[in-house]
Amino acid sequence: LMSALKSSRIELGGADWQLRCLRKPLTDDFNIPSVESIPAVVPGGVHLDLLRAGLIADPYTGTQELQSRWVQRCDWSFEKIFTLPSEATGPFVVECRLDAVARVFINDTLVGSTESEFRLYSFSVPSKCLHQSKHNKIVVEILSPVEYCIQRSAKFSHENDYMIPYSEYVNGEKNWNMIRKAGCSFGWDWGPCVPNMGINQIHILSVPAAVAQTLKVICKMGQSNRSAAIEATVYGIRAHDILDVDAKLTIKDKDGKVVLEQTSHALGLPFVRPGLEVAEFDITLFANISDPDLWYPRLYGAQHLYTLEVILLKEKNLFSIISKQFGCRNVELVREKDSSLLDCGESFFFKVNSVPIYCKGANMIPLHVFTTKETAQEYKIILDSAVAANMNCLRVWGGGRYPPDEFYDLCDSMGILLWHDLMFACSLYPADKEFLENVKEEVRYQTRRISGHPSLLIYTYSNENEELIYNDWLKVGSNRERFFIDYVHLVCDTIHPTLSAEDPYTPSMPSSPSNGHNKWGNPARPDIGDIHYWGVWHGNKPFTAFTEIKPRFCSEFGFQSFPSTTTWRDLDPEEMQVNSPSVEFRQRSPLAGTKCIVEHMMRYFRFPSTFQSFVYLSQLVQALAIKTAVEHWRRLKPYCSGTLYWQLNDIWPGISWSSVEHSGKWKLLNHFAAKFYSDVLVSAVDDGEGLEKTINVWVTSDELSRRAKCVLRIDMVNIIGKSVTSVATKSCEVEAQSSSCIHRIPVKDLLEHIPVISVDKKLALEDNCFLTLSLIGQSGQHLSSNVHFFASPKRFTLPKCELSVSIEAQRPGKIDLLVKAPTIALFVALECTDASLASGHFSENGFCMLPFEEKKVSFVFNSSIPTPTPAQFKTSLKIMSLRDSY
């Protein structure tokens, strides 16, 4: 078996390639070095090879992004000498994924060209081109994506008498919407402009009969999910003669037990296209699983998975084998008209196996600018961070790239649902025949590849393109109708029918945000479809503006913060200032940017005394902003069915909306998310004004079972008096999948706890006091806790607090700490300053402590790094609270 498999695929990857520059820009504004020939690694990219050769510096450091811009303006050539294995027999095919516009030569013969980063290409190699007993040369020419976009735009404009406008970003390149490639690689408002150029995958297939390339698995659930109809389609390459093979299908459960096994005979007619020695084929196999083990997202059930394998044989000789992980589950997007006379919208929520799901999560962008630097281990780390923050859903954002297979497998096994954009974002796109055919092939390939993964929740065809047209973001004026027609050709006439034909059972939307298919209207309308709410960030509104919005599903909203000082690479200590050139260079959202962070910081906190304090406060402001939004929208359950904040991760070390830094280090937001996304949430909100105000305490539960005999405890903390007074202790029951107000506290009643000496008790309440909320389960377990402030914490006169932290124990993968506070300490933040430990995280952070309180906290190490000794860890440990920031 393995011998036959190895003979069908000739791997060309390795460190034995050569890279050289084919063409430089006509104007040398960059003092471009000579690159005659340097060693290259495949899979890889031009920038990475130049970096290894010392010809450019790391684009992630300093302003080197600008110094290396010449790279993306040149054409490049990857070359390799190889020999065919003696057992390899033709016909032969080059199978590759190239980034992005490229040509492939075998022994000086052009065998094919590519025009998309998002497709798998197969090129037939004429028999006369390959030498069985001699050396062969393969050359891959990568054309400048920048020059291609400019030329493609000019060609389109000449042929159609109008230009396609595009969104512009700081340091970005022009006309990036003309190429099928990660849009953010040309610059975005959170990342650098470094368009990757390289080889993501390349090998030669030996096709004596047939070779499987892609496996599509479609699972249609029967009534009450008691059966699963499986449709497995193998796509591949076959030799020119009649396709006459047996296809053996095997399905195994998670323990490797064979659930189903069957063999079918596949017969295909020969093709008559002259000059080609191979052709594409597809074989569709059908099977049925009775009483399947169902897959559920985390919290809602187990993640049962199956493996489907197809083996192609002829007379017991193996030609090809392909397998895929899949799950049995049914997903519904429920869109029902409101029955209330007060509401005229539609519901928007998901059911998995008939169970309503509240989606809690964030948006994901690419992990790196350079595609081949993204590893399965890094995906595991970022997904672990999402799970640790109690997320059950992530959105694959449309301005990046389609993740690798390992990512979907991880999401399946971890119970993470995927809201999946196709790779179109924030722009208009051409709708000529050439572009649309390219898109059609992209959608076919990617949908087939992603199919079968039970984590897939919904496809949306773009990020914000519908909103862009509706609100005329690009100021196209009188041409708006022309671009709307192009949008319809792309989305309605091309993407939707292509995707629906490949995967008819996964819900879809034409864009995010959108009202839905054939429901043209304002995408920002909150009572129908999903929305992106940016009023607080781009509109500079206070955090309370979040509580004025009632969305059905908010799939984007965010607030920026600075990364920790350990994440800033090679930053000169003298440049560690909020508005230094080096710091401002990493701010790619200049209209709001750092100014917005500062303005909100001033609303809630006192001005920080150091750069380190500014970083701390920026992360605290960010965390409180998202906390305000999520708690409000979870209280609206089931009217609101999901929140996905912007954004989970970073593409480089910079100022952004992320909750996890590029190094893997958690910001305070990720720690806060673990609480506001907890399965059971206790929260408080003001209702009314002045002395007539009440504090409403809510409990929200996503759990499937009712909790009886819980206890709600509310205390009021007086900072000046350093006292803690019980306000209420109440028995309560928490209903399954519910959200309700379980207690109301009139502010007037709270004034009774203010000392008589206070002249203005309401003022004293706001200046000196806050509430702590605790929800305790029947057996004494902690379910949820929270704090509620009556006014901005900047009004507090906080005492100095000498916090102490000691190491209590070391366990496998963890170090246990004990934090002590002699007096009140707000938003206590622990930090590990050792950059090598960046991808580890504390079990809790940003918490509030009462006088003489002790708190146990653990540092959880990433499994990929060695655990330091307690002494080594202690030297890198820092702690601060709000009072230390000014």
Secondary structure, DSSP 8 states (H G I E B T S, - for coil): -HHHHHHHEEE--EEEEEEEEEE--SS--S-----S-EEEEESEEHHHHHHHTTSS--TTSTTHHHHTTTGGGSEEEEEEEE---TT--S-EEEEEEEESEEEEEETTEEEEEEEBTT--EEEEE-GGG--SSS-EEEEEEE--HHHHHHHHHHHHHHHHSS-------TT--S-GGGSBS-GGGEEETTEEE----EEEEEEEEE-SSEEEEEEEEEEEE-GGG-EEEEEEEEEEEEESS-EEEEEEEEEE-TTS-EEEEEEEEEEE-----TT-SEEEEEEEEEEEEES--BB--TTTS-B--EEEEEEEEETTEEEEEEEEEE-B--EEEE--B--STT--SB--EEEETTEEE-EEEEEE--S-SSGGG--HHHHHHHHHHHHHTT--EEEE-TTS----HHHHHHHHHHT-EEEEE-S-BSS----SHHHHHHHHHHHHHHHHHHTT-TTEEEEES-BSHHHHHHTTTT--GGGHHHHHHHHHHHIIIIIHHHHHHH-SSS-EESSBSBS-TT--S-TT-TTSSBEE--TTTTT---GGGGGG---S-EEE-B--B---TTTSTT--GGG-STT-HHHHHT---TTTHHHHHHHHHHHHS---SSHHHHHHHHHHHHHHHHHHHHHHHHHTTTTS-EEEEB-S--SSSSSBS-SB-TTS-B-HHHHHHHHHTSSEEEEEEEESSGGG-EEEEEEEE--SS-EEEEEEEEEEEETTTTEEEEEEEEEEEE-TTEEEEEEEEEHHHHHTTS-TT-SSHHHHHHHHEEEEEEEE-TTS-EEEEEEEESS-GGG--------EEEEEEEETTEEEEEEEESS-EEEEEEEE--GGGTT-EESS-SEEE-TTEEEEEEEE--TTS----HHHHHHTEEEE-GGGG-
